[in-house]
Amino acid sequence: MADIFISYSRKDKDFVHRLDESLKSRGREAWVDWEDIRPTEEWMQAIYAAIEGADTFIFVLTPDSVASVVCGREIAHAAAHNKRMVPIVAREVNADTVPEALRKLNWIFCRDGDDFEEATDKLISAFDTDLDWVHAHTRLLTRAIEWDSKGKNNSFVLRGDDLRSAERWLAQAGAQKDRQPTPLQTEYILASRKAAARRQRLTLGAVTSGLVVAIVLAIMAFFARQEAVKQGAKALAGRNRADDVIHFVQNNLPDKLRPIGRLDLMQDVAVAVDEYYNAMKKAEGETVDTLDGKVWVLVNQGLIDESKGRRDEALAKYRSAVPLAEKAQRLDPGSDKALEHLASAHSFLGLTLHLQGEAEDESRKAQQTYEKLVARDPSNARWQSQLAICYDTEATRLYGQEQFDAALSEYRKAYAIREKLVAQAPDDSTRLSELASGHNHIGMVLLQQQQFNPALAEYRASQETVRKLTVIDPRNADWQRDLAFTYSNIGQVLQGQDNIGAALDEFRKYSEAMENVAAGDPANAVWQREAADAHRLIAGALFKQNQFEEALTEFRKYYAAMTKFAAGDPANADVQVLAVAACGQLALFDVTLGERGDPNEASHVVQQGLAILTGLEKRGPLPPQSGELRKMLEGLERALPRPAP
């Protein structure tokens, strides 16, 4: 695509030929429509695409070009996309007849009697002014238009360095009159940041899921051993009591852990276990049992530290656990228990290193160790389940790096294990739930790859599996929540297929289902936020159907909910950041809707978002994405009019 677009009247073709040749002699390529007749609206779309892809829009000012309807459309399109426009006067023209977008600019005169070469030199100088910013404007505009034409699919968003550069560009925009982003560019950059945050949440979500499973399994093992040791000769009674404890942990502990922060139970258990194994070591010396016990303690104390945000302390404990586990395994190479503890220590160390962007060797060691365990006993369902978690972890890492084919392969490995486990126990609710998650993971990657039909099949399979769970226990709120999310997932695929009406139906089902789930536990802030997020999805679908007023109403509901959550939980930095993002998105909505939007509201919510960020700064370290959000809000602030008094 040429860097320059020339708009002109056909009556000035000779002048434009001369101008084009002069530009070429200076190494500049211009896009010029040499046709005498412009056919159809389809050809106008080609014209528009050329304008969008050019850095500079030259308009040859003459009485004929000013009177031309087609030239007027070209000017309007360039102005709508905030293109740098340079008017060059080829023939005298009445300034009052020139469109406002051109009238306010500096004109270059190239009439009969003017120095043609000097005028061309001035054009070149205009092209080269602020060139980096203009190049970025064009690049972002073409990518934003492509993203918009593809249904705003996340496969086309900015990532990595491209995203960071775009956010810096947006922060600079609006500082000068001739540095103005388009609403679509701003929306595109905000959507790209949101997609990046979503990928990060997916990674953290997979890790958190693995931690909770590991906690449950570890506490089960501890209580079983403790009860058996305490009972001594009363082995049978001890086994029965241990089974009672295991039943309690399996069925009630997740509910106790749901409000993350209830770590007193885990802290007490870790202290008790540590005392127990210290006494055992004093009485028996260092054995495989005492080493494994210390590994258990260090890993679970690391979990507690990590849950409290003390990642460095957690990392130190995980590092300490690995050599102890390796020593236990060397003392008894045939011990399955020692090998399992080694796998667990590698797994948690690898997960934490991954979150810090470091090497993945520990996660691979965990995977290889679980593969050895499964090879020793292919019938051990717990080891197979842990191996599936390793595959999921690796897949999530690859997904975060946008290695989608490799991620899909790892997710399929995990799914194959879970499919086999469900075949062995078709009514096991835990296995069914993990199988449904497997379908979701695969569908997520396929959606990123725009393989819409296969993604839809995976999400529908997940929905069918979750429905079985809700039949098993209709009162299980977690499964009702999982069912709600299947509507959201299916809706996103349908939206990617441009089946917006069907997508809207699914988003409304998601909204209704999540409202019911949230109503069952008003104190669960996570569920309340998820219910509110449905308004955002519905608003997006309505907007695509040109139902602008309805879309704005829905998004205002989302904004109101998120800012309310932020006001009610000022210490939760993640909630504050979500509220800031909602402020920016509502402002963007108002700007994008033009006359249908509310510029005063846009200015107000931008100020509100900035105020929330300022409050965050006073409380302590900010989440990583908050700095970029501030830059974007400040860019919007400069671009928006001040609210009316």
N, C-alpha and C positions, 0 to 999 in steps of 0.2 A: 504494500500500500504506500502511495506517495505521501511525503511529508506536507505537501501544500495542495490545497483545493482552490481552483479559480472559478468563481461564479461571474457570469457575464451575459450580456444580450448577444444574440446571433449577429446583430448589426455591427458589433464591435469585434468580429472574429479576426480581422486582419491585425488589429492591435494586440489581441491575445496571442496570436501566432508569434508575433515579434517578442512579446513578453516571455512566452514559453521558451523560445530559443535563447533569449538572453539569460534566463534562469539556468537552462541546461549548460550553457557555457561556463557558469559559475558552480557547476556540480550539484544543482538542485533539480529535483524531479517533481513536477506538478501533475495533479490529476485534472484533466480538462475533458469535458464532454463536447466533442466536436460535431455531434449529430445536429442536423438542422431541425429535425422534428423529434420531439421527445414522446415516445409511445407509452401509454398505459401507466397505471399506478405502480406496476411492477418495476418499471424503469426508475421511477422516483425512489423506490426502496434502494436500488443500487446507488443512486445519487446520495441518499442519506447515509448509506454505509461508508461511502468514500469521504463524506464530511466527518463522520465519527472517527475514521481512522487517520485523519490528517491532523498535524500539529497546528497548522495555521490556515485560516480561511481568508482568501483574498477576494475582495469584491471590486469589480471594475465599475466605477461610478460613472454613469452617463444618463441622460434623460430616458433612454430606452430601457436600461437595466432597472432603473428605479420604478418604471411603469410595468415591468414584467411580473406577471403573477407567479411564474415558476421561480424566478429569482427571489421573489418575496418569500416563497416557501423555503428556499435554500437558506436565506438569511435567518428566518425563524428557527429552522432546525439547528443551525450553528449557534444561535443565541441560547436556545433551550439547553444545549449541551455545554454552555460556557466556553465555547471555542475562542481562541485568540483570533480576532478579526482585524484585518488591515485593509482599509479602503484606499484604492488608488484611482485618482480622477483622470480619466482618459478624455472626457469632453466636459465642458462647463455644465453644471447642474444646479438647479435651485435647491439650496440647502433645506428649505421648508418641506420639500417633497421627499427627502431622504429618510428612510426608517430610523427611528430613535436609536436602535442598537448600533447604527453606523454614524449617526449625526454627532454623537458625543465623543467620537474618537478623533485622533489626529489623522488627517488625510495626507497622502503622498500625491503630489501633483505631477502628472505625466501627459500634459496636453500638448497639442501642437505648439511649438515654440519653447517648451520646457526641455531640460536636459534629460534624455531618456536613460542614459547610462547612470547618471547621478540618481535618478529615481529608483532604478533597479538596485543600486548600492544601498539606498535607504531601506528598500524591502529586505535585502539580505541582513542588514543590521537589525531590523525588527524581528526577523526570524530567529536570530541568534541571541536575542535578549531573554534571559531567564530560561534558557533552553532546557536545563535538567527538569525544572518544574513542569514545563509544558509537555516534555516527553512523558513524564510520569502521568500527567493528566490524561493524555491520549491512551496510554497503555491501560490505565485503570478504567477509563471509559469503555474501551472495547471489551475488556473482560467483564465489566459490570453488565453491559448490554447482552453479552453472550449468556451470562448467568441468569439474567432476567428472562431471556428468550427460552431458556431450558427449564422454566418453571421454578427458578431460584433453587435449583438442586445443589446440594452441598458438594457434589463432585467438582463443581466449578468455582468454589470459593478459594480465596488466597490462603496460603499456608507458609509457615516458617519465615524465612527472611523476607519473602514477598509481602507477607502480612505486616511484619514489623515496619518495613519501608513505607507501605501504604498508610499505616497509622501515623508515622512521622510526617508524611506528606499532608495528611488531613489536618494534623495539628498546625501546620504552617498555613493551610488554606484559610482564606478570609481575612488574613492580616493585612492584605493589600486589596485594593479595589479590583485589580485584574487577576487576582488569585482566588477564584471562587469554585468550589466543588459543586457538582450537580447533586440533587437529592438522591439520585440512583447510586452515584459513587459513594456517598455517605452511607446509604443503606447497605450497599455491598460490603463495605469495609466492616461495618458493625456486625453484619451477618457472618462474615468470615471469622471475626473474633469470637462470636458466639459458637460457631462450629468448632473452633479450636478448643474452647472451654468445654464443649460437650465431649470431645474426644478425650480430654484430660479427665473429665468426670467418669467416662466409661472405664478408663484405666484404673482410676481410684476405686470405682465401684467393684470391679472384678477383684481387686486386692482385698477390699473390705469383706467381700463375701467369703473369700478364702480364709481370712482371719477368724471370722465368726465360726466357721465350720471347724477350724483347728482348735479354737477355744473349747467348743463343745466336746470334741473328741478327747482332748487332753484332760478335761475335768472328769469325763466319764472314766478314763483309764485310772486316774488318780484315786477316785472314790472306790473303784472296784478293788484296787490293790490294798488301799488302806483298810477297808472293811475286812478283807481276807486276812491281813496280818494281825489285826486287832483280835479277831475271833480265834486265831490259833487252831486249837483242836476242834472248835465248833465250825469247821469249814463250810458245812452245808448251810448253817444259819448265816454265816458271813456272806456266802454267795447270794443268798436270798435278800439280805439287807443291801448288798451291793447292787443287785438288780433293781431294787426299789429306788435307790439313789440314781441309777442310770436312767430309769424311767422318768424320774423327776427332771433330770438335766435335759433329757431329750425333749420333753414336752413343755417345760415351763421356762427354762433358761432363756431361750430366744426372746420371750416376752419381757423378761427382766432386763435383758441387755438392750432392748429396742431404744429406750431413751439413752443414747450414747453418753457416757459420762457417769453411769452407774457402775463404777469400777471397784467399789468397796468389796464386793463378793470376790472378784478375781484377786484383788490385793490380799485379802485374808487367806484365800486358798494357797496362793504362792508362798506366803510366809509360813503357813502350816506345813506345806510340802518340803520347804527348805529345811525347817527344823527336823522333820522326820528323817530326811536323808543325811543330814549332818550327824544325827545320833547313830544311824546305821553305819556310816563311815567310821565313826569313833569306835563302834563295837566290832566291826568286821574288817576294817581296813578298806582301801580303795578297790572296788569291784566294778564289774559291768553295771550292776544295779545302781551303785552310788553315783557312778559317772552319768548314767542315763538320767537319774533323778535330778542331778545338777543341771543337765542340759534342759530338762523340762522346766525347771525353775527359771533359768536364764531366758529361755524363749518366751515364757509367759510374762515375766517381768518386762521383757522388751515390748511385748504387746501392750502392756499397760502404759509404758512410757510413750509408745507411739500414739496411743489413743488420746493421750494428754498433750500431744504436740511436741514431745521431747524426742525428736527423731535421732539426734546425735547420741543420746543416752541409750536409746533402743538399739542403735547400730552397734554400740560398744558391747552390749550384752549378747547380741547375735554373734558378733565376732568371737566373743569368749566361748560361746557354746560350741562352735564348730570344732576346735581342736579337742575338746573333751569328748565330743561324739566320735571323732576320728579315733581317739585313743580307746574308747569303749569297743569300737568295731574291730580294732587291731587285737584287743585282748580276747575277743571271741568272734572271729570272722564268720562263723556259722550262725550267729545270733540274729534272728529276724528283728527282734526288738531293737538291738543296737543299730542295725542298718536303717530301721525306720526312723529312729531318733536322728541319725545322721542326715537322712533325707529332709526331715523337718527343719533341722538347723540350717542346712543349705538353702532351703526354700525361703525362710523368713529373711535371711541375710540377703539373698538375691532380690527379693521383692523390695526391700528397703534401698538397696543400691540402685535398683532400677528407677525408683522414684526420684533419686538424686541425679539421674542421668549418667550413672557409671556403668561399669562392665556388667555383662549378663552371665558371666561364668558360673556364679553360684546357682542361678536358676537352672542352668543346664545340668549342673551336677545333681541338683535335686531331682530333675526329671530322669536322668540316667539311673539314679539310685532307686527310684520308684519302679523303673522298668526292670531292674534286677529283682526287686521284691516280687513283682507280678510274675516274672519268669520262674521264680522259686515256687510260687503258689498262685496259679492263674485263677483259682476259685475264690481268692480273698477279695471280697467285694470292697472292703475299706481301702485296700491298696490301689485297686483299680480306680476307685473314686478319686483318690488323691492324685493318681497319675493323670486323670482327666483334668483336674484342677491345674496341674503343671502345664498341660497342653493349652488350657484356656489362658493361663498367665502369659505364656509365650505368644499366643495369638493376639492377645490384647496389646502386648508390646509392639508386635509387628504392625498391628492396626494403627497404633499411635504414630508409627513411622511411615504410614501410608503404603506399606508393603502388603497390599490387599490380597494378592494371590497367595502369598506365603501365610498370611493370617487365616485365610479361608481353609487352607490345608490343615493347619493346626486345630482350628475349631472343628473340622470334620473328624479328626482323630479323637478329640474329646467326645464328640457326639457318638461315634461308633462304640466307644466303651459304654456310654450311658444307655444306648439302645440295647446292648447286650444285657446290661444289668436289669433293665426294665423287662426284657423278655424272660429273665429268670424269676422276677417277682413283679408281675403285672399290676398288683394292687399296692405296691410299696409307694406311699405318697412322696417320700423324700426322693426316690429315684425318678418318679414321674415329674416332679418339680424341676429336677436337674435336666431332664430330657427336654422339657419345655424351654428352659434357658438355652440349651444347645441349639434348638431351632431358632431362637431369637438372635443368637450370636451369628449364625450363618446368614440369616436374613439381613442383619445389619450390614455385613460386608457386601452381600449381593446388591443391596440398595446403593451402597457407595459406588459400586461398579456399574450402576444403572441397568442391572439385570433384573428388571422389574417383575417379570412373571415368576422366575424362580424365587425371588425374594418374597413375593406375595404368597407363594406356596408354602414357604418356610413359616411365615407369620401365621398363616391359617392353621398349619399343623400345630404350632405352639398354642394357638387358641383352642383347638380341639382337645389338646392334652390338659390344658388348664381347666377347661370345662369339666373334665373327668374329676379333677381334684375338687372343684366346687360342689360336685355331686357327692363325693365322699364326705365332705364336711362343709356344708353351706355357710357355717358360722365363721369359718377361717378367713379373717380379714386380709391376711397376706395373699391368699389365693384369689380373693375377689379383686384385690389391687392388681395382681398379675393379669387377671382377665381384662381389667380396664385398660392396661397398657397394650394389650393385643389390638384393641380398637385404634389406639393412637398409631401403632406401628403400621397397621394395614392402611390407615388413612394417609400416612406419609408416602407409602408406595403408590397409592392411587393418585395422589397429588403429583408425584413424579411422572405418572402416565398421562397427566393433564385431564384426568377424570375428576374434576374439582367437585362436582356435585356429589359423587359417591364418597369422596374424601371428606367432605363437609359432614355427611351423615355419620361417618365413622368417628370424626372428632366430637360430634355431639353425643354419640354413645359413650365415648371416653369421658366426656364431661359429666354425664349423668351417673356413670358407674363410679367415678372418683368422688363425686359429691356424696354418694351413699357411703362409700368407704370412709371418707373424712368425717361424715356425720357420726359414725360409730365410735370415733375417738377424737373429740374436739381438741384434746391436749396434744395430739400428735402433729407437731408443726410441719414435719416433712410431708405428711399426707395433705395437710391444708394447702401447702405450696403447690403440690402436684395437681390438686383440684383447680387451683387458680390458673395454672399453666394452660389448662384446656382452653381458656378464653383467648389466649395468645394464638393457639393453633386455629381456632374457629375464625378469629379475626383475619388471619392470613388467607384462609380459604375464601372468606367473603370478599376480601380485597381483590382476589384474582377473578371473582365473578362480577366485579365492578359494583358491588353492593357497598359503597363507600361509607355511608352513614352507619349502617349496621356493623361494618368492620370497626369503625372508630369506637362505637359503643362497647363492643366486646373488648377492644384493647384497653379502653379506659377502665373496665372492670379488672383486667389483669394488673394494670398499673396501680389501681387503688389497693388491690390485695397485697401486692408486693411491698408497697411503701408502708402499708399498715403492719406487715410482718416485720419490716425493718425497724419501725418505731417501737414495736413490742419486744424486740430482741436486739438491743443496741450493741451487745457484746459479741454477737455472731457476725464475724466479718464476711462470711460467705453470703449471708442473707442481705447484708448491706450492699454488697457488690451486685447481687441480683436486682435489688431495688434501683441502684444507679443505672444498670443496663435498661431496666424498664422505663426509666425517665428518658434516657436517650432514644429508645425505640418509639415512645409516644411522640416525642418532639419530631422525630423523623417521619412518623405517620402524618402529623399535621402538615409538615412541609411538603411531603409527597402529594397530599391531597389538594394542595393549592388553595383555591377559593373555598373548597369544602372543608378544609382544615381550619385550625384556630391558631394563628401565629402567637397570640398572647399566651395561650396555653403552652405552646412549644417553648417560649422563652421562660415561662414560669417553671416548667418541669426540668429544664436544663439547669436553672438556678438551684432547684431542689436537689438534683443529682450532685451538683458541685458541693452543696452544703453537707450532704451525707458523707461525701469523700473527706471533707474537711474534718467532720466529726470522727471519722475513722482514724485520721492522722493523729488526732489528739490521744487516742486510746493505745496506740502502739504500732508495731510493724504492719504494713499494709499487704494484702494479698498481691501476688505478682501482677494480675491483670488490672489492678486499680489504677496504676500509673497510666496505662494506655487508655483506660476509660476517661480519665481526667483530660488527656490530650484531645480525645474525640469530642467531649462535651465542650471544652474550650473552643475547639474549632467550630462547633455548632453555634456557640454563643456569639462568636464574631460574625457568623454568617446570618444570624437571625435578627429581625428588628426588635427593638426594645418593646416590652409590653406596654399597652396603653395605661395611663394612670387611672 
